[in-house]
């Protein structure tokens, strides 16, 4: 399991347990890592085209950078 996956699991567990403190502490780091991966993938995927199809696996798309 990579670091982003581990953070996601920890945050999901925290959410299920209503552990707001853990969520507040870890959310920013998870989003930093997630956005870094999205930036890498954006080179290979046209996000606007991907958004046209509702069946895409990616459920959360960050705001596009100007």
The 8 nearest C-alpha neighbors of each residue, nearest first, counted from 0:
[[1, 4, 5, 2, 3, 6, 8, 7],
 [0, 2, 4, 3, 5, 6, 7, 8],
 [1, 3, 5, 4, 6, 0, 32, 7],
 [4, 2, 6, 5, 1, 7, 29, 32],
 [5, 3, 7, 1, 6, 2, 0, 8],
 [4, 6, 2, 8, 3, 7, 9, 1],
 [7, 5, 9, 3, 4, 8, 29, 10],
 [8, 6, 4, 10, 5, 9, 11, 3],
 [7, 9, 11, 5, 6, 10, 12, 4],
 [8, 10, 6, 12, 7, 11, 13, 5],
 [11, 9, 13, 7, 12, 8, 22, 14],
 [12, 10, 14, 8, 13, 9, 7, 15],
 [11, 13, 15, 9, 10, 14, 8, 16],
 [14, 12, 18, 10, 16, 11, 15, 17],
 [15, 13, 17, 11, 16, 12, 18, 10],
 [14, 16, 12, 13, 17, 11, 18, 10],
 [15, 17, 13, 14, 18, 12, 11, 19],
 [18, 16, 14, 15, 19, 13, 12, 22],
 [19, 17, 13, 16, 20, 21, 14, 22],
 [18, 20, 22, 21, 17, 23, 13, 14],
 [21, 19, 23, 22, 18, 24, 13, 25],
 [22, 20, 24, 23, 19, 18, 25, 13],
 [23, 21, 19, 25, 20, 24, 26, 10],
 [22, 24, 20, 21, 26, 25, 19, 27],
 [23, 25, 21, 22, 26, 20, 27, 28],
 [26, 24, 22, 28, 23, 27, 21, 29],
 [25, 27, 29, 22, 28, 23, 24, 30],
 [28, 26, 30, 29, 25, 31, 24, 23],
 [29, 27, 31, 30, 26, 25, 32, 24],
 [28, 30, 26, 32, 31, 27, 33, 6],
 [29, 31, 33, 27, 32, 28, 34, 26],
 [32, 30, 28, 34, 29, 33, 27, 35],
 [31, 33, 35, 29, 30, 34, 28, 3],
 [32, 34, 30, 36, 35, 31, 29, 37],
 [35, 33, 37, 31, 36, 32, 30, 38],
 [34, 36, 32, 38, 33, 37, 31, 39],
 [35, 37, 39, 33, 34, 38, 40, 32],
 [38, 36, 34, 40, 39, 35, 41, 33],
 [39, 37, 41, 35, 36, 40, 34, 42],
 [38, 40, 36, 37, 41, 42, 35, 43],
 [39, 41, 37, 42, 43, 38, 44, 36],
 [42, 40, 44, 38, 43, 39, 37, 45],
 [41, 43, 40, 39, 44, 38, 45, 37],
 [42, 44, 41, 40, 45, 39, 46, 38],
 [45, 43, 41, 46, 42, 40, 49, 48],
 [44, 46, 48, 47, 49, 41, 43, 42],
 [45, 47, 49, 48, 44, 50, 41, 60],
 [46, 48, 50, 49, 45, 51, 44, 52],
 [49, 47, 51, 50, 46, 45, 52, 44],
 [48, 50, 46, 51, 47, 52, 45, 55],
 [51, 49, 47, 48, 52, 46, 53, 55],
 [50, 52, 48, 49, 53, 47, 46, 55],
 [51, 53, 50, 54, 49, 55, 48, 47],
 [54, 52, 55, 51, 50, 49, 56, 58],
 [53, 55, 52, 56, 57, 50, 51, 49],
 [56, 54, 53, 57, 52, 49, 58, 50],
 [55, 57, 58, 54, 53, 59, 49, 52],
 [58, 56, 55, 59, 60, 54, 49, 50],
 [57, 59, 56, 60, 55, 53, 54, 50],
 [60, 58, 57, 61, 56, 62, 55, 50],
 [59, 61, 62, 58, 57, 63, 37, 46],
 [62, 60, 63, 59, 34, 37, 64, 33],
 [61, 63, 64, 60, 65, 59, 34, 46],
 [62, 64, 61, 65, 60, 46, 47, 38],
 [63, 65, 62, 61, 38, 34, 41, 60],
 [64, 63, 62, 61, 38, 41, 46, 47]]
